Every structure is written in structure tokens, then in C-alpha cells.
Amino acid sequence: MTTFESGYHADPQGFSPQAVLECKICWTPYDPARGDEHRQIDPGTPFRDLPEDWSCPNCGAPKEHFLVSRDPGATEMLEAARIRARTDRLVADFREIWNAKMRDVPMVNRALSIEAVGFRLHEGRPLGVLVSPWFMNLVLLPAEDEDWSRLTPGDKEVIGFPSGDYEFIHNVRETVGGYKACSLFSMMGEFRTQAQAVEVARAVMVALFDEANRAETDRQAEIRAAREAELAPEPAPADAVPDLSEPSRRAVITAGLAQDG
């Protein structure tokens, strides 16, 4: 006997793009993996993206008469919701810092806002990039069954990824508890827009798990020298646009990371 989890009419966002729905009138299924040849709907089209006038190809019932039969993506959707709940607290905490302490600091980039980017589970722990008007950090949060509230702020820890070994600093906040952060950018003045900063953050998350970058992060002395050279002030026209054509490599290499392989 088929058990239905929910109806499309009740909550069209309550299931994943992989969900298979069935017409409650004639039990005809709509499987996103197959699409609908009758209406020329391409395979891979989620149910929620079907045209508003789409109807059951067998009996003509409207979309509102379809119910979720099975949802292969439900686990991933639940995982994403749990990660989002954690990152929402992280963002809220740093927005409080922004409003209370940082808004009037001259070095901040007021074109930017606080945003959690690309968070995913890494060995059971949420990992992603936190963008703010005054920094961009790689942030690692504890797993749901871990308590990092006793971390000592300022302590350092080297954590390995496919692209190399990265230095994280421990911290504890009252709202989010303990977390570990690796500095990517400590000054954000070169970013013109939030979209540009987010693009770099997403590139960092890709490069972090790319083994091809390991040779770069293992050359500690060269990396440190390159970073010092990059931070040296250079005169530039007022309207010059920063070159971020290869943000992933630059962001990862200059992240204050790199222990010898």
C-alpha cells in the first residue's frame, strides 16, 4: 500500500526536486527523472517547475491533485535544513557584531553584508565561508553531537583538506558556541559588490577539495613571501577594478595556511 507524505497543494516546497508525485485520481506518477513526453517536459524537470497549466497526462487532473509518493532527495533536504539553521545563528551573531561594533569602523566595506556561503558537511561538521564587510573566513562548526564550548579562543589548529593543510583559529561566541575559523581575507576593500565576494567564496569551497591545489599550499615559504608582496601598498587609479579573474587559487593560496606537506 502506497503511503503519501504530503500533497503539492499543502506545501509545494515541502519536498525535494527528486520527489515522485502521483495523481490521487488515477494514480499516474510524475517522475522528474523521466519528465513528461506527452507535454514535452524534459527529463530532470522537478514537479514544482512544471507549467501552471500542466495536468495529469492520463485523466487531466490539475497539479493540485498530486501527492508525494516517494522522495529520494528528502535526506539531503533535511540535512540542508539543519545546516541552514546552524548558519542562520552564525549570521545573526555577526550581524549583531556589525551593528554594535563594526558599522562605524573606517576599514569596513559597506558595499558588503554578512552571508554564509557554500556550507556543507565535511566529516559530519558544517564547513563553509562566512562573508562580512570586514573579513572573509573559512568556518568549521562542530557536529551535532560535539561540544566545542570549551575551546580556548586564540588557539591554533592545522586541519587537512585535499588541497593542503590549513591553519584554523579557535573561537567561542555566546550565540553559536565554539567554532574554528581560517582567514581568507582580513580586508575586504577590493570587493566592489556582494555578488563578487560570494563568487570568490564559492570558488574557495571548490578549490579547497581539489587535490591539484596541494602543490601550491605545500610551498610555505613561497606562499608567505607572495602574500607579503600582495599586501604591500601600491598606487592605483581611483577607478581601477581589482583583478579577481582567478579567485579560487588566490583565495586559497593566501589564506594564511600551508604547513609543509
VEXPAKE-412368 format. One record per atom (N, C-alpha, C): residue in one letter; y, x, z. Coordinates in pm, whole numbers, padded with zeros to 5 digits, always signed. Atoms other than C-alpha are relative to their C-alpha. Example, Ala and Ser with C-alpha at 12.3 -4.5 7.8 and 13.67 -1.06 7.14 Angstrom:
! VEXPAKE-412368
A-00119+00089+00000 A-00450+01230+00780 A+00120+00090+00000 S-00119-00082-00006 S-00106+01367+00714 S+00109-00077+00073 
***
This chain:
! VEXPAKE-412368
M-00120+00085+00000 M+00000+00000+00000 M+00124+00088+00000 T-00122-00081+00011 T+00339+00139-00100 T+00098-00034+00111 T-00101+00019-00104 T+00593+00189+00177 T+00134+00045-00052 F-00133-00032+00050 F+00962+00179+00081 F+00086+00052+00113 E-00084-00062-00101 E+01207+00399+00266 E+00137-00067+00009 S-00133+00060+00000 S+01532+00231+00162 S+00027-00060-00136 G-00039+00060+00127 G+01698+00028-00106 G+00126+00064-00055 Y-00118-00058+00062 Y+01953+00156-00355 Y+00125-00076+00042 H-00118+00081-00033 H+02184-00133-00270 H+00048+00026+00142 A-00038-00023-00139 A+02179-00039+00100 A+00076+00131+00018 D-00065-00130-00014 D+02273+00327+00066 D-00032+00086-00121 P+00030-00074+00122 P+02295+00484-00280 P-00001+00151+00020 Q+00000-00143-00027 Q+02349+00827-00123 Q-00109+00038+00101 G+00096-00024-00106 G+02060+00794+00124 G-00129+00063-00045 F+00119-00067+00049 F+01805+00971-00093 F+00041+00112-00093 S-00032-00118+00078 S+01786+01292-00290 S-00003-00028-00149 P+00005+00018+00146 P+01829+01337-00668 P-00142-00005-00055 Q+00139+00001+00047 Q+01449+01376-00693 Q-00073-00130+00032 A+00066+00122-00046 A+01376+01032-00546 A-00050-00086-00116 V+00058+00095+00095 V+01147+00797-00740 V+00020-00140+00057 L-00024+00137-00045 L+01251+00431-00717 L-00083-00097-00082 E+00078+00103+00068 E+01059+00115-00807 E+00072-00134+00002 C-00056+00134+00008 C+01172-00226-00921 C-00078-00092+00095 K+00070+00087-00095 K+01094-00476-00644 K-00046-00131-00064 I+00045+00120+00071 I+01039-00748-00905 I-00133+00025-00070 C+00121-00026+00080 C+00777-00587-01130 C-00066+00133+00032 W+00056-00127-00045 W+00711-00252-00956 W+00002+00110-00107 T-00016-00106+00098 T+00816-00048-01259 T+00078+00115+00063 P-00071-00112-00064 P+00913+00302-01139 P+00104+00063-00092 Y-00090-00091+00072 Y+01208+00516-01239 Y-00019+00138+00062 D+00024-00136-00046 D+01115+00885-01211 D+00103+00091-00067 P-00101-00088+00061 P+01410+01127-01261 P-00059+00110-00086 A+00062-00107+00077 A+01169+01390-01390 A-00032-00044-00142 R+00036+00052+00132 R+01085+01163-01684 R+00117-00067-00072 G-00111+00071+00062 G+01412+00976-01741 G-00044-00137-00051 D+00032+00132+00057 D+01409+00654-01947 D+00017+00008-00151 E-00005-00012+00145 E+01322+00689-02313 E+00057-00126-00064 H-00047+00128+00054 H+01400+00317-02371 H+00152-00003-00010 R-00147-00003-00002 R+01768+00373-02275 R+00056+00137-00037 Q-00040-00136+00038 Q+01779+00735-02398 Q+00063+00074+00119 I-00041-00072-00120 I+01822+00865-02042 I-00081+00129+00006 D+00068-00129+00003 D+01740+01237-02038 D-00080+00026+00127 P+00072-00046-00119 P+01474+01377-01804 P+00091+00086+00088 G-00085-00073-00093 G+01635+01520-01493 G+00120-00079+00047 T-00114+00083-00040 T+01885+01233-01451 T-00033-00074+00129 P+00026+00071-00125 P+01896+01115-01085 P+00031-00149-00013 F-00019+00145+00007 F+01881+00740-01025 F+00147-00038+00020 R-00140+00037-00029 R+02234+00734-00883 R+00094+00033-00116 D-00083-00034+00114 D+02366+00883-01208 D-00028-00086-00123 L+00026+00090+00113 L+02224+00608-01430 L+00124-00085-00028 P-00115+00088+00031 P+02484+00394-01613 P-00002-00126+00084 E-00009+00119-00084 E+02607+00095-01415 E-00073-00119-00062 D+00066+00112+00065 D+02462-00141-01674 D-00149+00024-00024 W+00143-00027+00017 W+02118+00021-01661 W-00081-00105+00075 S+00087+00100-00063 S+01838-00221-01578 S-00145+00039-00021 C+00143-00029+00009 C+01462-00221-01538 C-00047-00016-00146 P+00043+00010+00140 P+01309-00146-01880 P-00112-00101-00023 N+00110+00095+00013 N+01026-00389-01807 N+00044-00145+00017 C-00037+00139-00028 C+01183-00700-01653 C+00150-00026-00007 G-00144+00018+00011 G+01558-00638-01686 G+00073-00011+00132 A-00067+00010-00130 A+01630-00637-01312 A+00106+00110+00013 P-00107-00101-00015 P+01958-00455-01221 P-00039+00109+00100 K+00027-00115-00088 K+01973-00127-01028 K-00014-00042+00146 E+00001+00042-00139 E+02034-00313-00702 E-00136-00049+00047 H+00134+00049-00035 H+01675-00439-00714 H-00103+00111+00008 F+00093-00112-00010 F+01525-00091-00698 F-00001+00056+00142 L+00022-00056-00133 L+01384+00059-00378 L-00064+00137-00012 V+00058-00134-00001 V+01288+00414-00289 V-00150-00010+00027 S+00145-00005-00017 S+00914+00467-00334 S-00042+00130+00066 R+00027-00131-00059 R+00892+00841-00262 R+00116+00093-00034 D-00115-00088+00016 D+01143+01120-00226 D-00041+00145+00026 P+00040-00140-00016 P+01023+01478-00291 P+00109+00090+00057 G-00110-00084-00047 G+01369+01612-00203 G+00051-00037+00138 A-00050+00047-00129 A+01400+01439+00135 A+00010+00113+00102 T+00000-00109-00096 T+01311+01751+00335 T+00121+00091-00021 E-00115-00085+00031 E+01573+01962+00156 E+00131-00069+00037 M-00120+00077-00032 M+01828+01684+00203 M+00026-00002+00151 L-00013-00001-00145 L+01760+01668+00577 L+00044+00137+00049 E-00038-00137-00036 E+01785+02046+00603 E+00147+00025-00029 A-00140-00018+00036 A+02119+02043+00421 A+00092-00073+00097 A-00082+00077-00095 A+02250+01775+00658 A+00009+00072+00134 R-00001-00074-00126 R+02152+01983+00961 R+00090+00122-00010 I-00087-00116+00019 I+02321+02292+00821 I+00146-00044-00004 R-00137+00050+00010 R+02632+02088+00737 R+00057-00036+00137 A-00046+00034-00135 A+02651+01961+01097 A+00040+00126+00076 R-00032-00126-00068 R+02648+02321+01222 R+00128+00061-00056 T-00118-00062+00061 T+02906+02445+00974 T+00126-00084+00021 D-00116+00085-00030 D+03131+02145+01039 D+00062+00040+00134 R-00051-00043-00130 R+03160+02260+01401 R+00069+00136-00012 L-00061-00132+00022 L+03231+02615+01284 L+00139-00013-00062 V-00128+00022+00067 V+03509+02498+01052 V+00101-00062+00095 A-00090+00066-00094 A+03657+02270+01319 A+00053+00099+00103 D-00041-00098-00099 D+03665+02557+01568 D+00107+00094-00056 F-00098-00093+00057 F+03851+02792+01333 F+00126-00073-00048 R-00123+00075+00027 R+04091+02516+01229 R+00085-00009+00125 E-00073+00002-00126 E+04183+02493+01594 E+00071+00133+00024 I-00064-00132-00012 I+04248+02868+01599 I+00120+00010-00094 W-00108-00002+00099 W+04458+02832+01283 W+00122-00075+00050 N-00112+00083-00045 N+04671+02554+01429 N+00064+00052+00128 A-00052-00044-00129 A+04706+02713+01773 A+00060+00139-00002 K-00039-00141-00012 K+04748+03084+01700 K+00042+00068-00130 M-00015-00080+00120 M+04749+03190+01338 M+00100-00054-00102 R-00082+00063+00104 R+04970+02949+01143 R+00129+00075-00027 D-00129-00066+00016 D+05289+03148+01202 D-00010+00153-00011 V+00017-00145+00014 V+05139+03497+01168 V+00035+00040-00143 P-00047-00034+00135 P+05305+03673+00869 P-00111+00037-00098 M+00100-00053+00094 M+04985+03822+00724 M-00090-00108-00060 V+00092+00102+00048 V+04809+03489+00665 V+00040-00047-00141 N-00022+00054+00135 N+04772+03340+00317 N-00001-00151+00009 R-00011+00144-00019 R+04898+02983+00339 R-00050-00080-00119 A+00060+00069+00114 A+04751+02901-00001 A-00147-00033+00025 L+00142+00017-00029 L+04406+02909+00161 L-00022-00092+00119 S+00039+00084-00112 S+04224+02682+00401 S-00135+00046+00051 I+00127-00040-00060 I+03920+02715+00625 I-00113-00082-00062 E+00110+00067+00069 E+03595+02636+00444 E-00128+00080+00016 A+00133-00061-00005 A+03224+02707+00493 A-00061-00008-00139 V+00044-00008+00140 V+03075+02821+00161 V-00144+00053-00008 G+00131-00052+00038 G+02716+02857+00042 G-00100+00016+00112 F+00093-00016-00112 F+02539+02816+00376 F-00139-00047-00037 R+00141+00027+00026 R+02159+02822+00352 R-00080+00061+00115 L+00084-00059-00103 L+01869+02902+00582 L-00053+00135-00046 H+00056-00133+00024 H+01774+03269+00599 H-00083+00034+00122 E+00093-00023-00111 E+01467+03331+00814 E+00025-00099+00112 G-00019+00108-00097 G+01538+02999+00984 G+00138-00012+00058 R-00136+00001-00055 R+01904+03074+01055 R+00101-00033-00111 P-00103+00028+00100 P+02208+02928+00873 P+00084+00124-00029 L-00076-00116+00044 L+02381+03200+00672 L+00092-00042-00114 G-00094+00031+00107 G+02692+03169+00458 G+00130+00075+00020 V-00130-00067-00005 V+03054+03269+00410 V+00104-00097+00056 L-00112+00077-00053 L+03349+03143+00613 L+00129+00055-00058 V-00129-00036+00060 V+03677+03149+00421 V+00111-00055+00087 S-00116+00046-00076 S+04007+03129+00607 S+00125+00064-00059 P-00123-00063+00050 P+04373+03214+00543 P+00019+00145+00044 W-00019-00137-00047 W+04332+03544+00730 W-00126+00088-00005 F+00119-00083+00016 F+03973+03660+00667 F-00104-00073-00084 M+00121+00057+00060 M+03650+03609+00475 M-00117+00075+00062 N+00112-00061-00070 N+03335+03672+00677 N-00133-00059-00043 L+00138+00046+00009 L+02964+03652+00620 L-00041-00038+00142 V+00029+00051-00135 V+02844+03441+00915 V-00146-00040+00011 L+00139+00036-00031 L+02495+03412+01064 L-00001-00079+00130 L+00011+00086-00118 L+02428+03126+01308 L-00144+00003+00051 P+00136-00002-00054 P+02127+03101+01541 P-00085-00115-00053 A+00090+00109+00033 A+01820+02896+01458 A+00011-00109+00105 E-00015+00113-00091 E+01795+02556+01624 E-00065+00024+00135 D+00068-00027-00127 D+01558+02691+01890 D+00046+00129+00066 E-00053-00124-00056 E+01768+03003+01963 E+00129-00026+00077 D-00123+00008-00078 D+02043+03050+02222 D+00069+00136-00006 W-00076-00124+00012 W+02300+03314+02133 W+00125+00000+00089 S-00121+00011-00084 S+02549+03214+02403 S+00021+00123+00088 R-00011-00119-00084 R+02477+03540+02590 R+00027+00126-00081 L-00040-00117+00077 L+02574+03767+02304 L+00126+00061+00060 T-00119-00068-00050 T+02830+04028+02405 T+00100+00018-00115 P-00098-00012+00109 P+03143+03990+02188 P+00038+00147-00023 G-00034-00136+00038 G+03213+04311+02000 G-00120+00089-00024 D+00120-00079+00027 D+02857+04441+02000 D-00031-00004-00150 K+00030-00010+00143 K+02738+04555+01658 K-00151+00000-00023 E+00141+00008+00036 E+02406+04493+01486 E-00013+00014-00151 V+00025-00017+00143 V+02275+04605+01148 V-00114-00093-00041 I+00099+00097+00048 I+02088+04333+00959 I-00028+00029-00148 G+00040-00033+00135 G+01893+04398+00642 G-00014-00120-00090 F+00016+00100+00105 F+01905+04194+00322 F-00052+00071-00124 P+00049-00066+00121 P+01758+04258-00023 P+00099+00098-00061 S-00101-00087+00061 S+02089+04417-00132 S+00038+00118+00086 G-00036-00112-00085 G+02117+04652+00166 G+00008-00039+00146 D-00014+00021-00144 D+02187+04684+00540 D+00147-00023+00034 Y-00137+00043-00024 Y+02497+04514+00675 Y+00032-00002+00149 E-00042-00005-00139 E+02690+04560+00999 E+00066-00131+00042 F-00052+00125-00053 F+02749+04236+01191 F+00056+00024+00141 I-00059-00006-00133 I+02968+04193+01499 I-00030-00130+00073 H+00031+00117-00080 H+02862+03956+01777 H+00128-00066+00052 N-00112+00074-00056 N+03096+03684+01898 N-00053-00129+00061 V+00036+00126-00065 V+03085+03370+02111 V+00124-00087+00008 R-00108+00098-00010 R+03304+03062+02082 R-00051-00120+00079 E+00042+00112-00086 E+03300+02766+02321 E-00059-00114-00081 T+00044+00114+00079 T+03253+02511+02043 T-00130+00027-00073 V+00116-00029+00084 V+02996+02683+01821 V-00103+00088+00069 G+00092-00088-00068 G+02834+02917+02073 G+00003+00139-00063 G+00007-00134+00053 G+02717+03261+01966 G-00025+00003-00149 Y+00023-00020+00143 Y+02727+03385+01608 Y+00024+00147-00032 K-00015-00138+00044 K+02725+03711+01411 K+00078+00000-00131 A-00088+00001+00117 A+02989+03799+01151 A+00013+00139-00061 C-00021-00123+00077 C+03019+04065+00881 C+00127-00017-00083 S-00128+00012+00069 S+03370+04125+00748 S-00013+00032-00147 L-00007-00023+00144 L+03411+04089+00372 L+00143+00035-00041 F-00142-00026+00024 F+03792+04070+00352 F+00073-00028+00131 S-00079+00021-00121 S+04022+04117+00652 S+00144-00034-00032 M-00130+00044+00048 M+04334+04048+00447 M-00026-00085-00124 M+00031+00095+00107 M+04343+03754+00209 M+00115-00018-00098 G-00119+00015+00082 G+04673+03813+00031 G-00023+00004-00150 E+00021-00013+00143 E+04517+03891-00307 E-00055-00127-00065 F+00052+00125+00056 F+04373+03541-00347 F+00116-00097-00026 R-00107+00091+00038 R+04601+03302-00533 R-00031-00146+00037 T+00038+00139-00024 T+04402+02980-00474 T-00125-00005+00086 Q+00122+00022-00075 Q+04130+02836-00254 Q-00122+00009-00092 A+00112-00002+00094 A+03909+02795-00561 A-00041+00144-00031 Q+00030-00140+00030 Q+03934+03168-00633 Q-00075+00064+00117 A+00068-00054-00118 A+03835+03257-00275 A-00142-00054+00012 V+00133+00061-00006 V+03543+03014-00284 V-00092+00060-00105 E+00081-00060+00106 E+03423+03161-00613 E-00052+00137+00043 V+00043-00131-00049 V+03415+03508-00457 V-00107-00017+00108 A+00097+00024-00108 A+03232+03371-00151 A-00137-00036-00057 R+00128+00039+00061 R+02965+03212-00371 R-00065+00121-00069 A+00053-00120+00064 A+02929+03538-00566 A-00061+00094+00103 V+00053-00083-00107 V+02875+03723-00239 V-00140-00047+00040 M+00130+00053-00040 M+02588+03490-00147 M-00108+00028-00104 V+00096-00035+00104 V+02423+03559-00481 V-00033+00148+00006 A+00019-00145+00000 A+02475+03937-00466 A-00075+00048+00123 L+00064-00039-00125 L+02351+03955-00107 L-00151+00007-00013 F+00146+00007+00015 F+01998+03867-00217 F-00049+00063-00131 D+00034-00067+00126 D+02000+04077-00535 D-00034+00146+00030 E+00043-00136-00030 E+01796+04396-00490 E+00069+00104-00087 A-00069-00095+00089 A+01985+04552-00780 A+00123+00061+00066 N-00118-00052-00068 N+02281+04600-00542 N-00033+00100+00109 R+00035-00086-00113 R+02084+04806-00289 R+00048+00144-00021 A-00044-00137+00025 A+02165+05139-00456 A+00147+00018+00034 E-00143-00009-00030 E+02534+05061-00413 E+00023+00006+00150 T-00025+00006-00143 T+02514+04976-00042 T-00061+00117+00076 D+00061-00113-00068 D+02298+05278+00042 D+00085+00126-00007 R-00084-00119+00014 R+02566+05528-00066 R+00118-00014+00097 Q-00098+00030-00104 Q+02753+05505+00265 Q+00130+00078-00016 A-00122-00081+00006 A+02997+05794+00225 A+00087-00039-00119 E-00076+00036+00118 E+03097+05698-00127 E+00066-00137+00017 I-00053+00135-00020 I+03144+05335-00028 I+00122+00004+00091 R-00112-00008-00094 R+03366+05423+00267 R+00123+00061-00067 A-00112-00064+00068 A+03579+05651+00052 A+00064-00095-00101 A-00052+00095+00098 A+03609+05385-00217 A+00080-00109+00068 R-00071+00106-00071 R+03712+05128+00038 R+00136+00049+00049 E-00128-00054-00045 E+03982+05352+00185 E+00098+00011-00116 A-00087-00010+00118 A+04116+05412-00166 A+00051-00137-00041 E-00042+00135+00040 E+04124+05039-00236 E+00107-00055+00094 L-00094+00053-00098 L+04315+04969+00085 L+00133+00075+00000 A-00126-00075+00007 A+04580+05232+00010 A+00103-00081-00076 P-00103+00081+00068 P+04908+05057-00081 P+00040+00061-00133 E-00045-00043+00132 E+05005+05075-00446 E+00107-00096-00049 P-00103+00089+00053 P+05322+04942-00607 P-00056-00083-00114 A+00046+00089+00107 A+05259+04643-00832 A+00108-00101-00029 P-00098+00104+00032 P+05474+04392-01017 P-00020-00123+00086 A+00008+00117-00087 A+05555+04082-00816 A-00087-00109-00057 D+00078+00107+00062 D+05381+03860-01067 D-00139+00048-00043 A+00130-00053+00041 A+05068+04077-01102 A-00111-00088+00053 V+00115+00080-00040 V+04741+03886-01091 V-00113+00093+00040 P+00107-00091-00042 P+04463+04055-00887 P-00121-00012-00089 D+00118-00002+00086 D+04157+04158-01085 D-00124-00030+00084 L+00121+00038-00070 L+03857+03970-00946 L-00108-00033-00101 S+00094+00030+00106 S+03652+03982-01263 S-00143+00027+00042 E+00133-00026-00052 E+03354+04125-01069 E+00001-00013+00152 P-00018+00018-00144 P+03398+03973-00722 P-00124+00028+00081 S+00121-00014-00080 S+03035+03985-00614 S-00023+00146+00040 R+00024-00141-00028 R+02994+04364-00643 R+00106+00054+00093 R-00107-00054-00083 R+03334+04444-00493 R-00009-00055+00142 A+00004+00061-00132 A+03297+04198-00205 A-00114+00055+00084 V+00115-00049-00076 V+02953+04320-00106 V+00015+00148+00032 I-00010-00144-00020 I+03020+04692-00152 I+00104+00035+00106 T-00108-00035-00092 T+03341+04687+00053 T-00005-00081+00129 A+00010+00089-00115 A+03208+04469+00334 A-00012+00071+00133 G+00011-00072-00125 G+03205+04743+00598 G-00146+00014+00040 L+00143+00002-00024 L+02828+04754+00564 L-00061+00137-00010 A+00063-00122+00046 A+02591+05018+00441 A-00043+00097+00109 Q+00063-00109-00075 Q+02359+05220+00654 Q-00085+00075-00102 D+00085-00075+00093 D+02163+05496+00484 D-00134-00068-00013 G+00122+00072+00028 G+01854+05348+00316 G-00115+00043+00088 
***
